Amino acid sequence: MAQQFEDDEDQQIPDEQDGENVEFDDSDKTDVEDTDDGGAIVRLQDEADTQQNAEHFANIVDEVDQGELEMAISELIDKITNDKEAREKRDKQYEEGIRRTGLGDDAPGGAQFTGANKVVHPMLVEACVDFSARVMKEIFPANGPVKSKIVGEKDQSKVEKADRKTDFMNWQLTEQMVEFRGELEQLSTQLPLGGGQYMKFMWNPLYKRPMAEFVPIDDVYLPFAATNFYTAERKTHVQYVTKFEYDRRVKSGMYIDVDLGVPTDPEFSSASRANDKIEGRKDLSYNEDGLRTIFEVYTYLDFGDGPEPYILSIDKSTERGLSLYRNWEPEDEQRKELEWIVEFAFVPWRGAYPIGLTHMIGGLSGAATGALRALLDSAHIQNVPTLLKLKGGPGGQTLNVQPTEVVEMEGGALIDDVRKLAMPLPFNGPSPVLMQLLGFLVDTGKGVVQTTFEKLSDQNPNQPVGTTMALIEQGMVVFNSIHSRLHSSMARSLKILHRINSAYLTIEDIKAQESGIDIEPSDFDGPMDIIPVSDPAIFSETQRFAQIQAIMQRSQIFPQLYDMRKVEEMFLRTLKVPSSEVLKPKPAQDDMDPASENVAAAMGSGIYVLPQQDHMAHIITHMAFVKSPLFGSNPVIAKTFLFPMVMHLRDHLLNYYLTEAHDAVDKAQKQQLIPEEAQNQVQVILQVQQFIEQQMNGFSEQLQEMDKQAEQFKPQPQLPPDHALEIAQMSAGIQQKALDQKAQTDQARLQLDQIKLQTQTQSEQAKIAAQQQERADKMQAEQARIYAENQRAMAEIQMREAINTADNNTAKLITAAELAHDSKTSLTTGTGINFNP
């Protein structure tokens, strides 16, 4: 806007070529810039602020000292390399976690023989899918993730402003930012595996709207000494930018236009390569898309004014700076770093990187996979046995028999039975102990992060609400802490989005978006009055229903303390049913004339008493309507009119007393009839009360009579039918069925045990008989051996006796001959009976 200033303030001469003269009050906040032709450019404060912000957040990579910038880039490149090497072990753990899901057909573990089973236990996949489903339902419902919350004193303007921003940001996150839900779902599925993931927010000048980008944890480098993501002195986001995206960033002014040459091949992380196997992707070309690795570093740099937060983008191939942005608010003297990336943590640990299921139950998952594969392999081997074959025939044979295949074998010499030629190896079948171990591993793994309610199924369905909520809270304490952290991360995300809208959103952008929401950029100035719709203390529908049930029970006990309409609206919200579709419209609290109130009460609509109304005129009009045989006394009208009108007349009477008492006290004090003391005010109030009693003489009796008549038309609360007896009968029937089934099961088990016992007894008896027969055979054999030994000994004795007898007889003959000739002879005989002479 051009504005010419003349020396003579009293004379204003319109200039048809330059426009017209406009006067500004001294209170108007303007920014004046002199022009070369003697005029001036006047900018309003909003326009000046916008220009100041644009200059502050401009790309200054060519404006700083290039020598200092090159030294800073060289130092950062070395540090980034060290940061990457320092987390190599963690990247391998993340890669192993992705592989252990089994989705990429390369999960480690199990046997390696041909035909070995490669099935993977779905423990990790089940946990990730279950976790993502629960998280998305809570932090991103269908109507949007934002609700309003005003801190401090509330007024109508604050409430309306917060409601406008809530509606706009819900529309923005569900419809305008079409990529946000998909990016958030990717983050939620990967969060349990990586332990932590990141969401980045930025303003897209091309689309004139904010954008969100999921950043996996393997693409974020932090210093080794960092203990927290938000306090780290250096955060590096590794970006893989295509040539098309790079040219678009240059065109939009995000990067400077420099010739970087042909990029080197990008070095993707091991986790990214493992994920490519799951998605079935394989790069068959030589960097066809022109992918270029760019380091976007959030760090502190010193260009002469001390260390200040900057965002520096560096091309990895050429180590050339592409952009440099100030990362603090223009009016912030402390130069506090602005947040653009939000960390979503699963379980925080000692360092800057949180841990996940890969770190906590990765070993259990691998053991479960190994046990499952061993069970299946043992069943496979037992069904298709391996044989040892005796080598025979002229040249020998090597056979590989497939199931259902008939193969002819050549036997060797003197082999008349195939069972003498081949022997199956005695492999054991699936081990029951291994099966029990697999169940133990699965239960242990699921118990680390419990996200289900199996324990509640064993509880009494009619137990108190407090007991149910205590069981839920006790069983879900681990998941509750994780959910609270995600709620906090969503709050940070909304805070960043709120700041982006405040800094970049314009009236033209809002009109072009056609959101249908009456909102202005100035609504985003000031404090945050929006929060995530999720509740960190509630993380399941079961818990939410238990809570609303407790509120409804308390509201029935103390109805005077609760707004029943709000309780009902809360119940309908829990059911995901819009209250506007089932509840009657909320009656307006406008100042209605008494005739309109009569008609509204007769038609069943709500009527209200406002302090500024003429209460006496309303009472007279209402009483005349009540007494009319055609209107108030008509039974057709009275059944809907009389009861609410009695309450309405009561409220008018009380408000009439209150208004008259205050007016009388104010008038007496203004006319200085009484001093401002409580005792004198009491006297005035008592006089007003006496005046009203005289004025309204007989009204009390009429109101009492109307109340008695209205008692028959008083709406009775429709209590829900008592199904306790039916529930008890059903419960008894279910329990009886369970007992019958248990009895049948016990009977079947008893019969099976008896059969087993009989079988075992018969087996034992056969075994005993076999043992007895074996002992008898042994005894018979022993007796035969003893008998044979005795016979041999007797024969030997008889033979020796015969020899001895013959020797004795010979000896007698020799002795007789010697006696007859009286001489000795040299003849000898046997030893006779004495075997050792």
Secondary structure, DSSP 4 states (H G I P E B T S, - for coil): -EE---S-TT----BTTTB------TTS-EEEEE-TTS-EEEEEHHHHHHHHHHHHTS--TTTS-HHHHHHHHHHHHHHHHHHHHHTHHHHHHHHHHHHHTSTTS----S--STT------THHHHHHHHHHHHHHHHHS-TT-SEEE---SS--HHHHHHHHHHHHHHHHIIIIISTTHHHHHHHHHHHHHHHSEEEEEEEEETTTTEEEEEEE-GGGEE--TT-S-TTT-SEEEEEEEE-HHHHHHHHHHTSS------SPPPP---HHHHHHHHHHT----SSSTT--EEEEEEEEEEESSSSEEEEEEEEETTTTEEEEEEE-S-TT-TT-PPPP-EEEEESB--SSSS-B-HHHHHHHHHHHHHHHHHHHHHHHHHHHS--EEE---TTT-----PPTT--------TT---GGGTEEE-------HHHHHHHHHHHHHHHHHS----GGGGGS-TTS-HHHHHHHHHHHTHHHHHHHHHHHHHHHHHHHHHHHHHHHH--HHHHHHHT------GGGGSSS--EEESS-TT--SHHHHHHHHHHHHHHHHH-GGGS-HHHHHHHHHHHTT--HHHHSPPPPP-----HHHHHHHHHTT------TTS-HHHHHHHHHHHHH-TTTTTSHHHHHHHHHHHHHHHHHHHHHHHHHHHHHHHHHHHHTTSS-S-HHHHHHHHHHHHHHHHHHTTTHHHHHHHHHHHHHTTPPPP-PPP--HHHHHHHHHHHHHHHHHHHHHHHHHHHHHHHHHHHHHHHHHHHHHHHHHHHHHHHHHHHHHHHHHHHHHHHHHHHHHHHHHHHHHHHHHHHHHHHHHHTS--------TT-S--
